[in-house]
Amino acid sequence: ASWILKEKLPFAAAPYDQGTVVRMLEKRLTDGSSFSGTEGYDSDAGTAFNLPADAMVVDVEQSLREHRLEEIYYRTDHHWTVPGAYYGYRAWAESMGFVPREKEEFAAETVSRNFLGTVQAKVGVAAEPDRMERWVPVDGTEWEAYYDRAEEPAGLYAESALESRDKYRFYLDGNHGLTEIRRVKAGGNGAGENGAGENSARENGAETSGRKLCIIRDSYANSFAPFAACHYDSVFLVDLRYFNGDLETFLEQEGITDILALYRIPGFAVENSVWKMGKRG
């Protein structure tokens, strides 16, 4: 956020140079080299991921910067808002060759006007609460969520969290080692120029048929995943801090076709569980 909204920083405060870090990540992730010994990075996170040749780093900076006058980050919390996640989703979808859903294809609902996040809790000074939203597809698409291999489905949103101190848990019930999002109803009444036919072709065509996405993530994925789910039959979210299975085996057993690692950069830089991405067997 400090790199996108540099004008919001106090006088003489240095922004976190996200651009340089993204370029370094792109080089090291795609050439198979290690992060060990890289200045500013935790040595425990140093590992070569040996990614395929078509792996890429999606830089969402430009997409977010174009909308920096909107509420793309919370004032009292380190997360991006649902609109911020949407603009990040657009950049990712375009990089994947998908046609991103337009904002008009969602109905925005304010679910809370009293959100005070972790930044406010750490600073401990009075602050104006943030507004939280939920965006629901207007074409009627529906999903179920399964948390940590639960047998019974739950929703994508934990309504009870809105009455708690940890309101951000509203999105995908917070942090779980494994979350699965399954499409249970395909949409049919789109808001696009061509109406239902346009959405029906997009949702039921080759773009989604048989494809499964795994998001290896931190909590930034909680408000991003519902957008990504528009393009897949199933979306799995793996939080390596709490996931103790063998990642390679899991990906093979579930028939994962696409993988996205989604982290905020400061967190990724010091996260000591990312070595699991490079683990074999």
Secondary structure, 3 states (H helix, E strand, C coil): CCCCCHHHCCCCCCCCCHHHHHHHHHHHHHCCCCCCCCCCCCHHHCCCCCCCCCCCCCCCHHHHHCCCCCCCECCCCCCECHHHHHHHHHHHHHHCCCCCCCHHHEEEEEEEEEECCHHHHHHCCCCCCEEEEEEEECCCCEEEEEECCCCCCECCECHHHHHCCCHHHHECCCCCCEEEEEEEECCCCCCCCCHHHHHHHHHHCCCCCCCEEEEEECHHHCCCHHHHHHHCCEEEEECCCCCCCCHHHHHHHCCCCEEEEECCHHHHHHCCCHHHHHCCC
